[in-house]
């Protein structure tokens, strides 16, 4: 049986350990696996609006804005619970770094490409056999030729051929819960780590061993471990609150539907006793015509 090294949750690491420059290699390994063996060099962590909020009071969404050596802005975000309008929000999210880092009068060619990486810990999508990683880009194609639009420009006195997807934002959705624990690629090794907060001894992805060394719970001092344990407990409480609210909402919806049926029965002349039997509502609720 393959041994595993237990690690802290990645969302905790993203807000704490991985913000230190000495640990950028972990981020670089993760990003390289997503982009397909592309060499990634993290230059700095930029301040994003949600980074400035109290970490202990915000569990649903944790994010980090990274600037790499190619001047790209990479937004890594962890989402723990379903949010209505989620896709619209991540679309808005890629606009903010563009606006925040562009000065009026500046050459438009200085606008940095933004890449959004969403790590999702909830079921999103309708298909049972959905993939666990999705990529989205904006690419222009001819309506008649069906060929991609290309253009040339110079960079450092060298002509380069580009497509619109090289300019416009790019999106990745990683559905952690859809991952079936079948490890076939380097990215699969990282997603296994995201899902289980652990790495296996046979993993070989770039810098994943460094992740095992730097994110292991064994490196924590007493105070940091207490902080982490409190974080885990608070997450459980938050999950319970959300589930309770969801259950109560469903129950309220069921009661409202039953009451509407009961009112129709009353209007048709059925007696209250029969309606009680059919709907399981109390006589008082039926006669009042509302659920408190």
C-alpha distance (Angstrom), angle and dihedral (degrees) to the residues before:
residue distance angle dihedral
X1 . . .
X2 3.81 . .
X3 3.80 113.2 .
X4 3.79 121.1 -128.2
X5 3.79 134.5 -149.6
X6 3.80 111.7 -139.4
X7 3.81 114.5 -134.6
X8 3.78 138.3 -173.7
X9 3.80 116.4 -94.1
X10 3.79 112.7 -80.6
X11 3.81 93.4 -125.9
X12 3.82 89.7 57.2
X13 3.80 90.1 47.5
X14 3.80 92.2 47.4
X15 3.78 91.5 57.9
X16 3.79 96.0 41.0
X17 3.81 125.4 12.4
X18 3.80 99.3 29.8
X19 3.79 94.1 54.6
X20 3.81 89.5 72.3
X21 3.80 114.7 94.1
X22 3.80 91.6 -132.4
X23 3.80 88.1 64.7
X24 3.81 98.7 47.8
X25 3.82 88.0 105.6
X26 3.82 89.3 72.7
X27 3.81 90.8 55.3
X28 3.80 90.7 44.9
X29 3.80 91.5 54.0
X30 3.80 92.4 48.9
X31 3.81 93.7 47.4
X32 3.82 92.5 45.6
X33 3.81 89.6 55.4
X34 3.82 91.0 51.7
X35 3.81 94.8 47.4
X36 3.82 93.3 45.1
X37 3.81 110.4 -102.7
X38 3.79 91.7 -37.9
X39 3.79 111.7 152.3
X40 3.80 107.1 -112.6
X41 3.78 124.2 -169.1
X42 3.81 116.6 -171.8
X43 3.80 110.1 -146.4
X44 3.80 101.2 -179.9
X45 3.79 146.7 -23.1
X46 3.80 111.1 -110.8
X47 3.80 123.1 -150.2
X48 3.78 113.0 -104.5
X49 3.82 123.4 -170.7
X50 3.80 96.3 -108.5
X51 3.82 91.0 46.2
X52 3.78 88.0 70.7
X53 3.81 94.7 58.7
X54 3.80 123.8 97.2
X55 3.80 105.1 -85.3
X56 3.80 95.0 -149.4
X57 3.81 91.0 57.8
X58 3.81 97.5 47.8
X59 3.78 118.0 61.8
X60 3.78 104.2 144.8
X61 3.79 96.9 69.3
X62 3.78 128.7 26.0
X63 3.78 120.3 172.0
X64 3.78 143.5 173.8
X65 3.80 129.4 -163.1
X66 3.80 112.8 -146.2
X67 3.79 129.6 -168.7
X68 3.80 115.0 -155.3
X69 3.81 133.1 -161.5
X70 3.83 90.7 -92.8
X71 3.83 90.5 59.7
X72 3.80 91.5 -110.2
X73 3.79 120.2 144.0
X74 3.81 111.7 -135.2
X75 3.79 117.3 -166.2
X76 3.82 111.9 -159.3
X77 3.79 111.7 -169.1
X78 3.80 133.3 179.0
X79 3.80 117.2 -156.5
X80 3.81 116.4 -170.4
X81 3.82 101.9 -179.0
X82 3.79 137.2 35.8
X83 3.80 114.3 -90.2
X84 3.79 125.0 -168.7
X85 3.78 111.1 -123.0
X86 3.81 91.0 21.3
X87 3.81 96.0 147.8
X88 3.80 91.1 48.5
X89 3.80 89.7 51.1
X90 3.80 95.4 52.1
X91 3.81 87.9 48.4
X92 3.80 88.8 55.2
X93 3.81 88.5 43.9
X94 3.81 93.5 63.8
X95 3.81 90.9 51.1
X96 3.80 94.2 59.4
X97 3.84 97.6 64.5
X98 3.81 89.2 48.4
X99 3.81 93.4 52.2
X100 3.81 94.8 39.9
X101 3.81 93.8 52.1
X102 3.79 100.4 41.9
X103 3.79 124.3 85.1
X104 3.82 123.7 -151.8
X105 3.79 109.7 -102.2
X106 3.79 92.4 25.2
X107 3.80 119.6 130.1
X108 3.81 109.3 -91.8
X109 3.79 89.0 -135.1
X110 3.79 87.3 70.8
X111 3.81 91.2 68.1
X112 3.79 107.3 116.2
X113 3.78 122.6 -130.4
X114 3.80 111.4 -111.2
X115 3.80 123.2 -146.4
X116 3.80 119.4 -167.0
X117 3.82 118.9 -156.8
X118 3.80 115.0 -172.5
X119 3.81 119.2 -167.5
X120 3.80 105.2 -162.2
X121 3.81 124.4 -160.9
X122 3.80 95.5 -175.7
X123 3.80 136.2 67.5
X124 3.78 109.4 -89.5
X125 3.78 122.4 175.9
X126 3.79 134.6 31.3
X127 3.80 105.9 -106.1
X128 3.81 119.5 95.8
X129 3.81 90.9 -149.8
X130 3.80 95.4 46.9
X131 3.78 118.8 151.9
X132 3.79 117.0 -109.5
X133 3.82 96.5 -134.8
X134 3.81 125.2 47.0
X135 3.80 129.1 -178.3
X136 3.79 125.5 -160.8
X137 3.80 128.3 -170.5
X138 3.80 138.0 163.2
X139 3.79 112.1 -119.9
X140 3.81 126.3 167.6
X141 3.82 117.8 -135.2
X142 3.79 130.8 -175.6
X143 3.79 113.3 -104.6
X144 3.82 90.0 -140.1
X145 3.81 105.3 27.2
X146 3.82 95.6 35.6
X147 3.80 86.9 -146.3
X148 3.81 122.1 134.1
X149 3.80 117.8 -101.9
X150 3.81 111.1 -110.7
X151 3.79 132.7 -176.6
X152 3.78 139.2 176.2
X153 3.76 133.5 -126.3
X154 3.79 136.0 160.6
X155 3.78 124.9 -106.8
X156 3.80 118.8 -179.3
X157 3.84 88.4 -10.0
X158 3.82 91.3 -56.7
X159 3.79 123.7 114.7
X160 3.78 114.0 -126.7
X161 3.79 130.0 -175.0
X162 3.79 114.7 -133.3
X163 3.78 140.4 -177.4
X164 3.78 126.7 -149.6
X165 3.81 90.6 -104.8
X166 3.82 86.7 65.8
X167 3.81 88.7 63.0
X168 3.80 107.5 32.7
X169 3.82 125.0 72.3
X170 3.78 119.8 -79.8
X171 3.79 126.3 -148.5
X172 3.79 134.9 -154.9
X173 3.81 124.6 -172.8
X174 3.81 116.1 -165.4
X175 3.82 111.2 -167.4
X176 3.80 100.9 -159.7
X177 3.82 93.9 -176.3
X178 3.84 91.3 54.5
X179 3.82 92.3 57.9
X180 3.83 109.0 108.0
X181 3.83 96.1 -157.7
X182 3.82 91.9 -107.6
X183 3.81 102.7 139.5
X184 3.81 111.9 -157.8
X185 3.82 105.0 138.6
X186 3.79 139.5 35.0
X187 3.80 89.4 -103.6
X188 3.82 88.7 54.5
X189 3.81 88.7 57.4
X190 3.80 90.8 55.3
X191 3.82 92.7 45.4
X192 3.81 89.0 50.4
X193 3.80 86.6 54.9
X194 3.82 91.1 49.0
X195 3.80 91.4 51.1
X196 3.81 100.7 42.6
X197 3.84 103.3 23.3
X198 3.79 86.6 -127.2
X199 3.80 141.5 93.9
X200 3.79 127.4 -146.0
X201 3.79 124.0 -125.9
X202 3.83 91.2 -119.0
X203 3.82 95.0 57.4
X204 3.81 114.0 120.2
X205 3.83 105.8 174.9
X206 3.79 117.4 135.5
X207 3.84 111.0 -78.5
X208 3.81 94.2 -9.5
X209 3.80 89.5 121.2
X210 3.81 87.7 56.9
X211 3.81 87.9 52.8
X212 3.79 88.5 53.6
X213 3.79 91.1 51.5
X214 3.81 98.0 43.7
X215 3.81 101.0 37.9
X216 3.79 98.6 43.6
X217 3.80 115.2 121.5
X218 3.82 88.5 -132.2
X219 3.82 89.2 75.3
X220 3.80 92.8 59.7
X221 3.76 122.1 107.5
X222 3.79 120.0 -138.8
X223 3.82 95.3 -94.9
X224 3.81 93.9 45.6
X225 3.81 91.5 48.0
X226 3.82 90.4 51.4
X227 3.80 89.0 50.0
X228 3.81 90.5 51.0
X229 3.81 93.7 46.6
X230 3.81 89.7 50.9
X231 3.79 89.1 50.3
X232 3.82 91.1 53.8
X233 3.81 92.4 47.8
X234 3.81 91.8 48.9
X235 3.80 90.2 50.6
X236 3.82 90.2 54.1
X237 3.81 90.3 50.2
X238 3.81 91.3 49.1
X239 3.81 91.1 49.2
X240 3.81 90.4 50.5
X241 3.82 91.5 49.6
X242 3.81 91.1 51.1
X243 3.81 93.2 46.8
X244 3.81 91.0 47.9
X245 3.81 91.5 50.4
X246 3.81 90.7 47.6
X247 3.82 92.0 49.5
X248 3.79 92.6 47.3
X249 3.79 90.0 49.4
X250 3.80 91.3 52.7
X251 3.79 91.1 47.6
X252 3.80 91.4 49.9
X253 3.79 89.3 49.9
X254 3.80 91.8 51.1
X255 3.81 91.9 48.4
X256 3.80 91.2 49.2
X257 3.81 91.2 50.9
X258 3.81 91.5 48.9
X259 3.80 90.7 49.1
X260 3.81 91.6 52.2
X261 3.81 89.3 52.3
X262 3.82 90.7 47.4
X263 3.81 91.3 52.2
X264 3.80 90.7 51.7
X265 3.82 89.5 49.9
X266 3.80 90.4 51.4
X267 3.79 90.9 50.3
X268 3.82 88.7 53.0
X269 3.79 90.7 54.7
X270 3.83 101.2 -104.5
X271 3.79 113.9 152.4
X272 3.82 120.6 -112.8
X273 3.81 93.8 -115.3
X274 3.81 91.8 58.4
X275 3.80 91.7 46.2
X276 3.83 90.3 51.6
X277 3.81 89.2 54.1
X278 3.81 93.5 48.5
X279 3.82 99.2 42.5
X280 3.84 104.3 26.2
X281 3.81 88.1 -132.2
X282 3.80 118.7 138.8
X283 3.83 118.6 -107.4
X284 3.81 89.3 -118.0
X285 3.82 92.8 56.4
X286 3.81 91.9 46.3
X287 3.80 93.0 50.5
X288 3.82 94.1 44.2
X289 3.78 90.5 48.6
X290 3.79 95.3 -140.9
X291 3.79 143.3 78.9
X292 3.80 114.3 -126.9
